[in-house]
Amino acid sequence: MTGWLATERLDVVKVATPAVRVPVPSEVVPSKNSTVPVGVPAPGALGVTVAVKVTDWPKTDGPGRR
């Protein structure tokens, strides 16, 4: 039977350290990071929200069919 013999290894210690620099979002055009959803009114303008609820009955065969 063939096998491997254990070999010595050096202990390795790893310590997590915080990043030296912190990323800051850009506030200068054209590099400003922002996304505006479709339908958002311009600043100062008023928008209208419409809610619609639709309820449907599934079409089934057999008892309980409506």
All heavy atoms as TSV, in Angstrom:
chain	resi	resn	atom	element	x	y	z
A	1	MET	N	N	0.835	-1.176	0.000
A	1	MET	CA	C	0.000	0.000	0.000
A	1	MET	C	C	0.880	1.240	0.000
A	1	MET	O	O	1.830	1.351	0.759
A	1	MET	CB	C	-0.899	-0.037	1.236
A	1	MET	CG	C	-1.828	1.102	1.310
A	1	MET	SD	S	-2.985	0.768	2.660
A	1	MET	CE	C	-3.584	2.340	2.924
A	2	THR	N	N	0.541	2.190	-0.861
A	2	THR	CA	C	1.320	3.408	-0.980
A	2	THR	C	C	0.557	4.549	-0.332
A	2	THR	O	O	-0.662	4.637	-0.451
A	2	THR	CB	C	1.553	3.756	-2.460
A	2	THR	OG1	O	2.104	2.612	-3.099
A	2	THR	CG2	C	2.484	4.914	-2.612
A	3	GLY	N	N	1.255	5.438	0.338
A	3	GLY	CA	C	0.593	6.572	0.978
A	3	GLY	C	C	1.505	7.782	1.000
A	3	GLY	O	O	2.683	7.698	0.654
A	4	TRP	N	N	0.976	8.878	1.420
A	4	TRP	CA	C	1.730	10.111	1.505
A	4	TRP	C	C	2.104	10.358	2.952
A	4	TRP	O	O	1.301	10.160	3.860
A	4	TRP	CB	C	0.908	11.291	0.992
A	4	TRP	CG	C	0.615	11.211	-0.472
A	4	TRP	CD1	C	-0.487	10.705	-1.048
A	4	TRP	CD2	C	1.464	11.627	-1.527
A	4	TRP	NE1	N	-0.411	10.778	-2.409
A	4	TRP	CE2	C	0.799	11.353	-2.733
A	4	TRP	CE3	C	2.723	12.209	-1.595
A	4	TRP	CZ2	C	1.337	11.640	-3.977
A	4	TRP	CZ3	C	3.252	12.495	-2.841
A	4	TRP	CH2	C	2.579	12.212	-4.018
A	5	LEU	N	N	3.286	10.822	3.156
A	5	LEU	CA	C	3.716	11.188	4.490
A	5	LEU	C	C	3.369	12.653	4.741
A	5	LEU	O	O	3.461	13.498	3.846
A	5	LEU	CB	C	5.226	10.992	4.638
A	5	LEU	CG	C	5.719	9.551	4.512
A	5	LEU	CD1	C	7.240	9.527	4.576
A	5	LEU	CD2	C	5.127	8.684	5.608
A	6	ALA	N	N	2.972	12.950	5.970
A	6	ALA	CA	C	2.642	14.329	6.320
A	6	ALA	C	C	3.900	15.183	6.273
A	6	ALA	O	O	4.979	14.747	6.679
A	6	ALA	CB	C	2.029	14.374	7.710
A	7	THR	N	N	3.761	16.386	5.739
A	7	THR	CA	C	4.901	17.302	5.687
A	7	THR	C	C	4.629	18.488	6.591
A	7	THR	O	O	3.473	18.837	6.854
A	7	THR	CB	C	5.142	17.801	4.253
A	7	THR	OG1	O	3.959	18.440	3.784
A	7	THR	CG2	C	5.490	16.667	3.328
A	8	GLU	N	N	5.690	19.126	7.064
A	8	GLU	CA	C	5.527	20.287	7.927
A	8	GLU	C	C	5.137	21.494	7.086
A	8	GLU	O	O	5.588	21.660	5.962
A	8	GLU	CB	C	6.831	20.577	8.677
A	8	GLU	CG	C	7.124	19.591	9.767
A	8	GLU	CD	C	8.309	20.039	10.607
A	8	GLU	OE1	O	8.457	21.256	10.831
A	8	GLU	OE2	O	9.066	19.160	11.015
A	9	ARG	N	N	4.308	22.351	7.690
A	9	ARG	CA	C	3.900	23.588	7.037
A	9	ARG	C	C	4.080	24.730	8.017
A	9	ARG	O	O	3.929	24.539	9.226
A	9	ARG	CB	C	2.436	23.536	6.601
A	9	ARG	CG	C	2.196	22.538	5.505
A	9	ARG	CD	C	0.792	22.656	5.021
A	9	ARG	NE	N	0.587	21.723	3.911
A	9	ARG	CZ	C	-0.399	21.806	3.070
A	9	ARG	NH1	N	-1.300	22.744	3.206
A	9	ARG	NH2	N	-0.515	20.953	2.088
A	10	LEU	N	N	4.344	25.891	7.491
A	10	LEU	CA	C	4.453	27.067	8.336
A	10	LEU	C	C	3.061	27.572	8.671
A	10	LEU	O	O	2.142	27.521	7.849
A	10	LEU	CB	C	5.230	28.170	7.616
A	10	LEU	CG	C	6.683	27.859	7.278
A	10	LEU	CD1	C	7.270	28.999	6.447
A	10	LEU	CD2	C	7.496	27.644	8.541
A	11	ASP	N	N	2.879	28.060	9.910
A	11	ASP	CA	C	1.605	28.666	10.284
A	11	ASP	C	C	1.495	30.021	9.601
A	11	ASP	O	O	2.448	30.788	9.550
A	11	ASP	CB	C	1.519	28.855	11.795
A	11	ASP	CG	C	1.386	27.529	12.535
A	11	ASP	OD1	O	0.895	26.574	11.913
A	11	ASP	OD2	O	1.755	27.471	13.719
A	12	VAL	N	N	0.311	30.314	9.068
A	12	VAL	CA	C	0.067	31.591	8.398
A	12	VAL	C	C	-1.031	32.305	9.154
A	12	VAL	O	O	-2.079	31.733	9.442
A	12	VAL	CB	C	-0.360	31.372	6.929
A	12	VAL	CG1	C	-0.686	32.697	6.260
A	12	VAL	CG2	C	0.734	30.635	6.177
A	13	VAL	N	N	-0.780	33.549	9.497
A	13	VAL	CA	C	-1.779	34.355	10.201
A	13	VAL	C	C	-2.222	35.463	9.267
A	13	VAL	O	O	-1.393	36.206	8.743
A	13	VAL	CB	C	-1.186	34.952	11.499
A	13	VAL	CG1	C	-2.214	35.836	12.182
A	13	VAL	CG2	C	-0.711	33.844	12.430
A	14	LYS	N	N	-3.533	35.580	9.055
A	14	LYS	CA	C	-4.083	36.636	8.211
A	14	LYS	C	C	-4.956	37.525	9.079
A	14	LYS	O	O	-5.779	37.025	9.847
A	14	LYS	CB	C	-4.910	36.052	7.065
A	14	LYS	CG	C	-4.085	35.263	6.075
A	14	LYS	CD	C	-4.928	34.789	4.918
A	14	LYS	CE	C	-4.064	33.989	3.948
A	14	LYS	NZ	N	-4.825	33.576	2.782
A	15	VAL	N	N	-4.771	38.823	8.957
A	15	VAL	CA	C	-5.539	39.777	9.745
A	15	VAL	C	C	-6.255	40.705	8.773
A	15	VAL	O	O	-5.630	41.302	7.888
A	15	VAL	CB	C	-4.607	40.591	10.674
A	15	VAL	CG1	C	-5.417	41.595	11.464
A	15	VAL	CG2	C	-3.840	39.659	11.603
A	16	ALA	N	N	-7.569	40.841	8.957
A	16	ALA	CA	C	-8.347	41.744	8.106
A	16	ALA	C	C	-8.151	43.170	8.594
A	16	ALA	O	O	-8.222	43.442	9.789
A	16	ALA	CB	C	-9.816	41.370	8.154
A	17	THR	N	N	-7.892	44.061	7.679
A	17	THR	CA	C	-7.739	45.467	8.030
A	17	THR	C	C	-8.688	46.285	7.177
A	17	THR	O	O	-8.973	45.928	6.035
A	17	THR	CB	C	-6.289	45.945	7.793
A	17	THR	OG1	O	-5.951	45.686	6.437
A	17	THR	CG2	C	-5.317	45.230	8.699
A	18	PRO	N	N	-9.204	47.398	7.726
A	18	PRO	CA	C	-10.130	48.219	6.932
A	18	PRO	C	C	-9.401	48.880	5.764
A	18	PRO	O	O	-8.182	49.084	5.809
A	18	PRO	CB	C	-10.629	49.255	7.926
A	18	PRO	CG	C	-9.619	49.277	9.024
A	18	PRO	CD	C	-8.990	47.911	9.050
A	19	ALA	N	N	-10.146	49.225	4.748
A	19	ALA	CA	C	-9.572	49.886	3.573
A	19	ALA	C	C	-9.027	51.255	3.978
A	19	ALA	O	O	-9.592	51.934	4.836
A	19	ALA	CB	C	-10.634	50.043	2.499
A	20	VAL	N	N	-7.941	51.636	3.361
A	20	VAL	CA	C	-7.334	52.929	3.669
A	20	VAL	C	C	-8.184	54.047	3.081
A	20	VAL	O	O	-8.379	55.080	3.689
A	20	VAL	CB	C	-5.899	52.990	3.108
A	20	VAL	CG1	C	-5.287	54.360	3.323
A	20	VAL	CG2	C	-5.045	51.910	3.753
A	21	ARG	N	N	-8.731	53.823	1.893
A	21	ARG	CA	C	-9.564	54.828	1.236
A	21	ARG	C	C	-11.018	54.365	1.214
A	21	ARG	O	O	-11.295	53.189	1.045
A	21	ARG	CB	C	-9.089	55.068	-0.190
A	21	ARG	CG	C	-7.684	55.633	-0.239
A	21	ARG	CD	C	-7.303	56.088	-1.614
A	21	ARG	NE	N	-7.311	54.966	-2.562
A	21	ARG	CZ	C	-7.254	55.119	-3.870
A	21	ARG	NH1	N	-7.210	56.317	-4.388
A	21	ARG	NH2	N	-7.256	54.077	-4.647
A	22	VAL	N	N	-11.925	55.306	1.370
A	22	VAL	CA	C	-13.352	55.008	1.335
A	22	VAL	C	C	-13.920	55.587	0.047
A	22	VAL	O	O	-13.733	56.773	-0.233
A	22	VAL	CB	C	-14.068	55.622	2.557
A	22	VAL	CG1	C	-15.555	55.374	2.488
A	22	VAL	CG2	C	-13.474	55.080	3.844
A	23	PRO	N	N	-14.616	54.777	-0.766
A	23	PRO	CA	C	-15.184	55.316	-2.009
A	23	PRO	C	C	-16.279	56.350	-1.709
A	23	PRO	O	O	-17.084	56.166	-0.805
A	23	PRO	CB	C	-15.762	54.091	-2.713
A	23	PRO	CG	C	-15.866	53.041	-1.672
A	23	PRO	CD	C	-14.883	53.362	-0.597
A	24	VAL	N	N	-16.263	57.426	-2.455
A	24	VAL	CA	C	-17.255	58.495	-2.291
A	24	VAL	C	C	-17.980	58.647	-3.620
A	24	VAL	O	O	-17.343	58.736	-4.674
A	24	VAL	CB	C	-16.553	59.822	-1.930
A	24	VAL	CG1	C	-17.561	60.945	-1.817
A	24	VAL	CG2	C	-15.756	59.659	-0.655
A	25	PRO	N	N	-19.332	58.651	-3.599
A	25	PRO	CA	C	-20.057	58.811	-4.861
A	25	PRO	C	C	-19.738	60.157	-5.510
A	25	PRO	O	O	-19.563	61.157	-4.828
A	25	PRO	CB	C	-21.531	58.734	-4.465
A	25	PRO	CG	C	-21.576	58.687	-2.992
A	25	PRO	CD	C	-20.202	58.533	-2.456
A	26	SER	N	N	-19.653	60.151	-6.823
A	26	SER	CA	C	-19.349	61.376	-7.561
A	26	SER	C	C	-20.590	62.251	-7.643
A	26	SER	O	O	-21.686	61.789	-7.932
A	26	SER	CB	C	-18.877	61.014	-8.974
A	26	SER	OG	O	-18.636	62.196	-9.700
A	27	GLU	N	N	-20.429	63.529	-7.381
A	27	GLU	CA	C	-21.544	64.479	-7.448
A	27	GLU	C	C	-21.359	65.485	-8.582
A	27	GLU	O	O	-22.024	66.500	-8.622
A	27	GLU	CB	C	-21.673	65.218	-6.106
A	27	GLU	CG	C	-22.063	64.323	-4.941
A	27	GLU	CD	C	-23.463	63.732	-5.087
A	27	GLU	OE1	O	-24.335	64.385	-5.709
A	27	GLU	OE2	O	-23.668	62.620	-4.594
A	28	VAL	N	N	-20.422	65.230	-9.478
A	28	VAL	CA	C	-20.118	66.169	-10.551
A	28	VAL	C	C	-20.612	65.586	-11.866
A	28	VAL	O	O	-20.333	64.449	-12.202
A	28	VAL	CB	C	-18.590	66.414	-10.626
A	28	VAL	CG1	C	-18.264	67.384	-11.752
A	28	VAL	CG2	C	-18.063	66.930	-9.303
A	29	VAL	N	N	-21.368	66.398	-12.629
A	29	VAL	CA	C	-21.847	65.968	-13.936
A	29	VAL	C	C	-20.654	65.973	-14.876
A	29	VAL	O	O	-19.854	66.891	-14.805
A	29	VAL	CB	C	-22.945	66.926	-14.424
A	29	VAL	CG1	C	-23.418	66.574	-15.823
A	29	VAL	CG2	C	-24.113	66.909	-13.459
A	30	PRO	N	N	-20.413	65.068	-15.763
A	30	PRO	CA	C	-21.239	63.971	-16.221
A	30	PRO	C	C	-20.973	62.666	-15.481
A	30	PRO	O	O	-21.474	61.630	-15.884
A	30	PRO	CB	C	-20.833	63.831	-17.681
A	30	PRO	CG	C	-19.378	64.139	-17.671
A	30	PRO	CD	C	-19.236	65.223	-16.616
A	31	SER	N	N	-20.213	62.692	-14.394
A	31	SER	CA	C	-19.864	61.463	-13.699
A	31	SER	C	C	-20.774	61.155	-12.521
A	31	SER	O	O	-20.536	60.214	-11.790
A	31	SER	CB	C	-18.420	61.554	-13.196
A	31	SER	OG	O	-17.544	61.724	-14.283
A	32	LYS	N	N	-21.807	61.950	-12.311
A	32	LYS	CA	C	-22.706	61.738	-11.175
A	32	LYS	C	C	-23.403	60.397	-11.318
A	32	LYS	O	O	-23.919	60.055	-12.375
A	32	LYS	CB	C	-23.738	62.856	-11.089
A	32	LYS	CG	C	-24.638	62.722	-9.892
A	32	LYS	CD	C	-25.545	63.910	-9.747
A	32	LYS	CE	C	-26.434	63.687	-8.537
A	32	LYS	NZ	N	-27.148	64.864	-8.152
A	33	ASN	N	N	-23.388	59.625	-10.244
A	33	ASN	CA	C	-24.016	58.299	-10.253
A	33	ASN	C	C	-25.462	58.414	-9.777
A	33	ASN	O	O	-25.708	58.620	-8.594
A	33	ASN	CB	C	-23.255	57.347	-9.331
A	33	ASN	CG	C	-21.845	57.124	-9.801
A	33	ASN	OD1	O	-21.594	57.097	-10.993
A	33	ASN	ND2	N	-20.926	56.960	-8.876
A	34	SER	N	N	-26.399	58.299	-10.687
A	34	SER	CA	C	-27.807	58.334	-10.299
A	34	SER	C	C	-28.657	57.701	-11.390
A	34	SER	O	O	-28.266	57.659	-12.550
A	34	SER	CB	C	-28.277	59.768	-10.053
A	34	SER	OG	O	-28.233	60.507	-11.248
A	35	THR	N	N	-29.798	57.206	-10.966
A	35	THR	CA	C	-30.758	56.623	-11.887
A	35	THR	C	C	-32.131	57.172	-11.542
A	35	THR	O	O	-32.537	57.128	-10.391
A	35	THR	CB	C	-30.782	55.095	-11.766
A	35	THR	OG1	O	-29.465	54.603	-11.994
A	35	THR	CG2	C	-31.734	54.476	-12.757
A	36	VAL	N	N	-32.825	57.703	-12.509
A	36	VAL	CA	C	-34.163	58.227	-12.288
A	36	VAL	C	C	-35.141	57.313	-13.016
A	36	VAL	O	O	-35.038	57.135	-14.224
A	36	VAL	CB	C	-34.298	59.670	-12.817
A	36	VAL	CG1	C	-35.699	60.197	-12.608
A	36	VAL	CG2	C	-33.275	60.571	-12.136
A	37	PRO	N	N	-36.093	56.710	-12.284
A	37	PRO	CA	C	-37.065	55.833	-12.934
A	37	PRO	C	C	-37.938	56.592	-13.937
A	37	PRO	O	O	-38.157	57.793	-13.787
A	37	PRO	CB	C	-37.919	55.312	-11.774
A	37	PRO	CG	C	-37.136	55.596	-10.542
A	37	PRO	CD	C	-36.262	56.762	-10.842
A	38	VAL	N	N	-38.437	55.878	-14.921
A	38	VAL	CA	C	-39.317	56.465	-15.917
A	38	VAL	C	C	-40.600	56.931	-15.233
A	38	VAL	O	O	-41.157	56.235	-14.392
A	38	VAL	CB	C	-39.659	55.425	-17.008
A	38	VAL	CG1	C	-40.673	55.987	-17.991
A	38	VAL	CG2	C	-38.388	54.989	-17.713
A	39	GLY	N	N	-41.068	58.112	-15.566
A	39	GLY	CA	C	-42.321	58.621	-15.022
A	39	GLY	C	C	-42.148	59.489	-13.786
A	39	GLY	O	O	-43.127	59.935	-13.206
A	40	VAL	N	N	-40.926	59.743	-13.357
A	40	VAL	CA	C	-40.705	60.600	-12.193
A	40	VAL	C	C	-40.797	62.048	-12.654
A	40	VAL	O	O	-40.135	62.442	-13.602
A	40	VAL	CB	C	-39.325	60.314	-11.566
A	40	VAL	CG1	C	-39.018	61.299	-10.456
A	40	VAL	CG2	C	-39.264	58.901	-11.059
A	41	PRO	N	N	-41.638	62.857	-11.962
A	41	PRO	CA	C	-41.773	64.250	-12.387
A	41	PRO	C	C	-40.490	65.042	-12.101
A	41	PRO	O	O	-39.692	64.670	-11.261
A	41	PRO	CB	C	-42.935	64.776	-11.550
A	41	PRO	CG	C	-43.019	63.861	-10.384
A	41	PRO	CD	C	-42.495	62.542	-10.848
A	42	ALA	N	N	-40.330	66.139	-12.830
A	42	ALA	CA	C	-39.175	67.011	-12.623
A	42	ALA	C	C	-39.221	67.588	-11.210
A	42	ALA	O	O	-40.305	67.689	-10.613
A	42	ALA	CB	C	-39.204	68.121	-13.665
A	43	PRO	N	N	-38.074	67.963	-10.661
A	43	PRO	CA	C	-38.071	68.549	-9.317
A	43	PRO	C	C	-39.001	69.747	-9.226
A	43	PRO	O	O	-39.000	70.625	-10.086
A	43	PRO	CB	C	-36.614	68.980	-9.116
A	43	PRO	CG	C	-35.828	68.110	-10.039
A	43	PRO	CD	C	-36.730	67.853	-11.206
A	44	GLY	N	N	-39.848	69.786	-8.215
A	44	GLY	CA	C	-40.811	70.871	-8.026
A	44	GLY	C	C	-42.163	70.613	-8.681
A	44	GLY	O	O	-43.151	71.251	-8.340
A	45	ALA	N	N	-42.242	69.680	-9.621
A	45	ALA	CA	C	-43.507	69.363	-10.285
A	45	ALA	C	C	-44.265	68.315	-9.477
A	45	ALA	O	O	-43.685	67.577	-8.690
A	45	ALA	CB	C	-43.247	68.847	-11.696
A	46	LEU	N	N	-45.577	68.284	-9.666
A	46	LEU	CA	C	-46.405	67.298	-8.974
A	46	LEU	C	C	-46.693	66.126	-9.891
A	46	LEU	O	O	-46.857	66.288	-11.094
A	46	LEU	CB	C	-47.729	67.926	-8.522
A	46	LEU	CG	C	-47.613	69.051	-7.494
A	46	LEU	CD1	C	-48.989	69.633	-7.222
A	46	LEU	CD2	C	-46.988	68.540	-6.212
A	47	GLY	N	N	-46.770	64.953	-9.320
A	47	GLY	CA	C	-47.078	63.759	-10.096
A	47	GLY	C	C	-48.402	63.176	-9.652
A	47	GLY	O	O	-48.938	63.520	-8.599
A	48	VAL	N	N	-48.950	62.296	-10.441
A	48	VAL	CA	C	-50.221	61.645	-10.132
A	48	VAL	C	C	-49.977	60.143	-10.051
A	48	VAL	O	O	-49.307	59.571	-10.900
A	48	VAL	CB	C	-51.270	61.938	-11.228
A	48	VAL	CG1	C	-52.559	61.203	-10.951
A	48	VAL	CG2	C	-51.503	63.433	-11.334
A	49	THR	N	N	-50.520	59.526	-9.016
A	49	THR	CA	C	-50.406	58.083	-8.872
A	49	THR	C	C	-51.775	57.464	-9.081
A	49	THR	O	O	-52.765	57.921	-8.502
A	49	THR	CB	C	-49.895	57.712	-7.464
A	49	THR	OG1	O	-48.631	58.336	-7.272
A	49	THR	CG2	C	-49.757	56.217	-7.316
A	50	VAL	N	N	-51.840	56.440	-9.904
A	50	VAL	CA	C	-53.096	55.756	-10.187
A	50	VAL	C	C	-52.929	54.300	-9.787
A	50	VAL	O	O	-51.969	53.648	-10.179
A	50	VAL	CB	C	-53.459	55.846	-11.689
A	50	VAL	CG1	C	-54.736	55.090	-11.971
A	50	VAL	CG2	C	-53.569	57.295	-12.113
A	51	ALA	N	N	-53.879	53.808	-8.973
A	51	ALA	CA	C	-53.844	52.410	-8.565
A	51	ALA	C	C	-54.935	51.655	-9.311
A	51	ALA	O	O	-56.066	52.118	-9.414
A	51	ALA	CB	C	-54.055	52.296	-7.068
A	52	VAL	N	N	-54.615	50.488	-9.826
A	52	VAL	CA	C	-55.573	49.663	-10.555
A	52	VAL	C	C	-55.515	48.263	-9.972
A	52	VAL	O	O	-54.446	47.698	-9.786
A	52	VAL	CB	C	-55.225	49.605	-12.062
A	52	VAL	CG1	C	-56.190	48.694	-12.798
A	52	VAL	CG2	C	-55.232	50.994	-12.654
A	53	LYS	N	N	-56.680	47.704	-9.666
A	53	LYS	CA	C	-56.737	46.338	-9.161
A	53	LYS	C	C	-57.625	45.543	-10.110
A	53	LYS	O	O	-58.750	45.931	-10.394
A	53	LYS	CB	C	-57.316	46.304	-7.753
A	53	LYS	CG	C	-57.397	44.897	-7.193
A	53	LYS	CD	C	-57.927	44.902	-5.771
A	53	LYS	CE	C	-58.015	43.489	-5.252
A	53	LYS	NZ	N	-58.529	43.454	-3.884
A	54	VAL	N	N	-57.110	44.416	-10.578
A	54	VAL	CA	C	-57.851	43.563	-11.497
A	54	VAL	C	C	-57.985	42.198	-10.856
A	54	VAL	O	O	-57.007	41.602	-10.428
A	54	VAL	CB	C	-57.125	43.434	-12.855
A	54	VAL	CG1	C	-57.882	42.495	-13.777
A	54	VAL	CG2	C	-56.952	44.806	-13.490
A	55	THR	N	N	-59.214	41.700	-10.763
A	55	THR	CA	C	-59.460	40.379	-10.221
A	55	THR	C	C	-60.154	39.551	-11.297
A	55	THR	O	O	-61.099	40.007	-11.913
A	55	THR	CB	C	-60.362	40.453	-8.968
A	55	THR	OG1	O	-59.754	41.339	-8.033
A	55	THR	CG2	C	-60.539	39.095	-8.336
A	56	ASP	N	N	-59.674	38.329	-11.508
A	56	ASP	CA	C	-60.240	37.474	-12.532
A	56	ASP	C	C	-60.522	36.117	-11.916
A	56	ASP	O	O	-59.884	35.715	-10.948
A	56	ASP	CB	C	-59.257	37.343	-13.699
A	56	ASP	CG	C	-59.893	36.701	-14.919
A	56	ASP	OD1	O	-61.134	36.621	-14.972
A	56	ASP	OD2	O	-59.140	36.284	-15.823
A	57	TRP	N	N	-61.492	35.429	-12.452
A	57	TRP	CA	C	-61.827	34.098	-11.980
A	57	TRP	C	C	-61.290	33.091	-12.992
A	57	TRP	O	O	-61.527	33.223	-14.182
A	57	TRP	CB	C	-63.344	33.950	-11.850
A	57	TRP	CG	C	-63.734	32.674	-11.179
A	57	TRP	CD1	C	-64.032	31.502	-11.775
A	57	TRP	CD2	C	-63.833	32.445	-9.787
A	57	TRP	NE1	N	-64.321	30.554	-10.845
A	57	TRP	CE2	C	-64.205	31.095	-9.607
A	57	TRP	CE3	C	-63.643	33.235	-8.664
A	57	TRP	CZ2	C	-64.393	30.535	-8.348
A	57	TRP	CZ3	C	-63.840	32.666	-7.420
A	57	TRP	CH2	C	-64.211	31.322	-7.275
A	58	PRO	N	N	-60.528	32.099	-12.533
A	58	PRO	CA	C	-59.984	31.134	-13.492
A	58	PRO	C	C	-61.099	30.310	-14.140
A	58	PRO	O	O	-62.072	29.951	-13.491
A	58	PRO	CB	C	-59.071	30.253	-12.641
A	58	PRO	CG	C	-59.566	30.420	-11.258
A	58	PRO	CD	C	-60.158	31.789	-11.164
A	59	LYS	N	N	-60.936	30.036	-15.413
A	59	LYS	CA	C	-61.920	29.219	-16.126
A	59	LYS	C	C	-61.566	27.750	-15.871
A	59	LYS	O	O	-60.510	27.294	-16.248
A	59	LYS	CB	C	-61.893	29.526	-17.611
A	59	LYS	CG	C	-62.300	30.952	-17.898
A	59	LYS	CD	C	-62.221	31.254	-19.372
A	59	LYS	CE	C	-62.597	32.706	-19.581
A	59	LYS	NZ	N	-62.417	33.139	-20.937
A	60	THR	N	N	-62.490	27.034	-15.235
A	60	THR	CA	C	-62.246	25.612	-14.946
A	60	THR	C	C	-63.429	24.789	-15.389
A	60	THR	O	O	-64.539	25.282	-15.518
A	60	THR	CB	C	-62.021	25.388	-13.435
A	60	THR	OG1	O	-63.195	25.830	-12.737
A	60	THR	CG2	C	-60.828	26.156	-12.919
A	61	ASP	N	N	-63.180	23.523	-15.636
A	61	ASP	CA	C	-64.262	22.597	-15.978
A	61	ASP	C	C	-64.651	21.844	-14.704
A	61	ASP	O	O	-63.853	21.637	-13.823
A	61	ASP	CB	C	-63.786	21.585	-17.035
A	61	ASP	CG	C	-63.605	22.267	-18.379
A	61	ASP	OD1	O	-64.303	23.288	-18.621
A	61	ASP	OD2	O	-62.783	21.778	-19.182
A	62	GLY	N	N	-65.874	21.416	-14.651
A	62	GLY	CA	C	-66.300	20.590	-13.536
A	62	GLY	C	C	-67.085	21.371	-12.490
A	62	GLY	O	O	-67.501	22.493	-12.713
A	63	PRO	N	N	-67.288	20.753	-11.311
A	63	PRO	CA	C	-68.090	21.395	-10.258
A	63	PRO	C	C	-67.455	22.717	-9.815
A	63	PRO	O	O	-66.260	22.896	-9.798
A	63	PRO	CB	C	-68.029	20.395	-9.098
A	63	PRO	CG	C	-67.595	19.097	-9.710
A	63	PRO	CD	C	-66.831	19.441	-10.930
A	64	GLY	N	N	-68.333	23.650	-9.493
A	64	GLY	CA	C	-67.851	24.948	-9.059
A	64	GLY	C	C	-67.536	25.898	-10.194
A	64	GLY	O	O	-67.066	26.983	-9.981
A	65	ARG	N	N	-67.870	25.475	-11.422
A	65	ARG	CA	C	-67.589	26.325	-12.577
A	65	ARG	C	C	-68.542	27.495	-12.575
A	65	ARG	O	O	-69.736	27.354	-12.379
A	65	ARG	CB	C	-67.745	25.507	-13.860
A	65	ARG	CG	C	-67.408	26.308	-15.067
A	65	ARG	CD	C	-67.503	25.485	-16.307
A	65	ARG	NE	N	-67.177	26.330	-17.442
A	65	ARG	CZ	C	-67.383	26.028	-18.681
A	65	ARG	NH1	N	-67.944	24.876	-18.966
A	65	ARG	NH2	N	-67.071	26.833	-19.628
A	66	ARG	N	N	-68.024	28.638	-12.827
A	66	ARG	CA	C	-68.869	29.829	-12.880
A	66	ARG	C	C	-68.802	30.483	-14.215
A	66	ARG	O	O	-67.898	30.479	-14.914
A	66	ARG	CB	C	-68.413	30.844	-11.818
A	66	ARG	CG	C	-68.656	30.321	-10.449
A	66	ARG	CD	C	-68.219	31.339	-9.449
A	66	ARG	NE	N	-68.455	30.768	-8.127
A	66	ARG	CZ	C	-68.738	31.477	-7.083
A	66	ARG	NH1	N	-68.842	32.758	-7.164
A	66	ARG	NH2	N	-68.918	30.920	-5.935
